């Protein structure tokens, strides 16, 4: 298997990798992958933010898995260290989800978390 993954920082499931590759392939402009960062919002304080990454920024951590690239914002590293990124679909919605061992709490709707 020619892909690498920084398991200590962030692991990516096959479903998440497939979705990332689809998003990159169907983007309106050329992108290198998805960037993950955090914002302060929601009832528990922090929320995951995703955006297209045209390139690796100077301090980003690059996670490569099965042809998918995830760039982790340096300010988010200590909050997501050891997490697993997955992609789930059900009848009502589809979304990236994190299994984050650092979380101390999560709001009822799942939009935000606290450390």
DRENPAPA-320851 format. One record per residue (C-alpha): z negated, x, y negated; residue number from 1. Coordinates in steps of 0.5 Angstrom, whole numbers. Each point is the difference from the previous one (the first is absolute). Example, Ala and Ser with C-alpha at 12.3 -4.5 7.8 and 13.67 -1.06 7.14 Angstrom:
REM residues 2
ATOM, -16, 25, 9, 1;
ATOM, 2, 2, -7, 2;
REM end
This chain:
REM residues 115
ATOM, 0, 0, 0, 1;
ATOM, 2, 3, -6, 2;
ATOM, -4, -4, -5, 3;
ATOM, -7, 3, -3, 4;
ATOM, -6, -4, -2, 5;
ATOM, -6, 2, -4, 6;
ATOM, -5, -4, 5, 7;
ATOM, -6, 3, -4, 8;
ATOM, 2, -3, -7, 9;
ATOM, 4, -6, 2, 10;
ATOM, 3, -3, 7, 11;
ATOM, 6, -4, 0, 12;
ATOM, 2, -5, 5, 13;
ATOM, 7, -1, 3, 14;
ATOM, 0, -7, -4, 15;
ATOM, -1, 3, -6, 16;
ATOM, 5, 6, 1, 17;
ATOM, 5, -5, 1, 18;
ATOM, -1, -5, -6, 19;
ATOM, 0, 7, -4, 20;
ATOM, 6, 2, 2, 21;
ATOM, 3, -7, -1, 22;
ATOM, -2, 0, -7, 23;
ATOM, 2, 7, -1, 24;
ATOM, 7, -2, 3, 25;
ATOM, 1, -7, -4, 26;
ATOM, -3, 3, -7, 27;
ATOM, 5, -1, -6, 28;
ATOM, -1, 7, -2, 29;
ATOM, -1, 6, 4, 30;
ATOM, -7, 2, 2, 31;
ATOM, -4, 5, 5, 32;
ATOM, -5, -5, 2, 33;
ATOM, -6, -4, -2, 34;
ATOM, -6, 2, -4, 35;
ATOM, -7, -2, 1, 36;
ATOM, -5, 0, -5, 37;
ATOM, -6, -5, -2, 38;
ATOM, -2, -4, -6, 39;
ATOM, -6, -3, -3, 40;
ATOM, 1, -8, 1, 41;
ATOM, -3, -5, 4, 42;
ATOM, -7, -3, 2, 43;
ATOM, -2, 7, 4, 44;
ATOM, 3, 5, -5, 45;
ATOM, 6, 4, 3, 46;
ATOM, 7, -3, 3, 47;
ATOM, 6, 4, 3, 48;
ATOM, 6, 1, -4, 49;
ATOM, 7, 1, 3, 50;
ATOM, 6, 2, -4, 51;
ATOM, 6, 4, 1, 52;
ATOM, 0, 7, 0, 53;
ATOM, 7, 4, -3, 54;
ATOM, -3, 6, 2, 55;
ATOM, -7, 4, 2, 56;
ATOM, -4, 1, -6, 57;
ATOM, -4, 7, -1, 58;
ATOM, -6, -2, 3, 59;
ATOM, 2, -6, 5, 60;
ATOM, -2, 1, 7, 61;
ATOM, 6, -1, 4, 62;
ATOM, -1, -4, 7, 63;
ATOM, 6, 0, 4, 64;
ATOM, 1, -4, 7, 65;
ATOM, 6, -3, 4, 66;
ATOM, 4, 1, -6, 67;
ATOM, -4, -3, -5, 68;
ATOM, -3, 3, -6, 69;
ATOM, -7, -2, -4, 70;
ATOM, -2, 4, -6, 71;
ATOM, -7, -1, -1, 72;
ATOM, -2, 1, -7, 73;
ATOM, -6, 5, -1, 74;
ATOM, -5, -4, -3, 75;
ATOM, 1, -5, 6, 76;
ATOM, -1, 6, 5, 77;
ATOM, -8, -1, 0, 78;
ATOM, 0, -7, 1, 79;
ATOM, 5, -1, 6, 80;
ATOM, -2, 6, 4, 81;
ATOM, 1, -1, 7, 82;
ATOM, 3, -7, -1, 83;
ATOM, 6, -3, 4, 84;
ATOM, 5, -4, -3, 85;
ATOM, 4, -6, 3, 86;
ATOM, 5, -5, -1, 87;
ATOM, -2, -7, 2, 88;
ATOM, 4, -7, 0, 89;
ATOM, -2, -7, 1, 90;
ATOM, 2, -7, -1, 91;
ATOM, -2, 1, -8, 92;
ATOM, 1, 7, -2, 93;
ATOM, 1, 7, 2, 94;
ATOM, -3, 6, -3, 95;
ATOM, -3, 7, 1, 96;
ATOM, -7, 0, 2, 97;
ATOM, -5, 6, 0, 98;
ATOM, -5, 1, 5, 99;
ATOM, -5, 4, -4, 100;
ATOM, -6, 3, 3, 101;
ATOM, -3, 2, -7, 102;
ATOM, 0, -7, -2, 103;
ATOM, -7, -3, -2, 104;
ATOM, 3, -7, -1, 105;
ATOM, 6, -4, -1, 106;
ATOM, 1, -7, -4, 107;
ATOM, 1, -6, 4, 108;
ATOM, 8, 0, -1, 109;
ATOM, 1, 7, 2, 110;
ATOM, 3, 2, -7, 111;
ATOM, -6, 5, -2, 112;
ATOM, -5, 4, 3, 113;
ATOM, -6, 5, -2, 114;
ATOM, -2, 6, 2, 115;
REM end
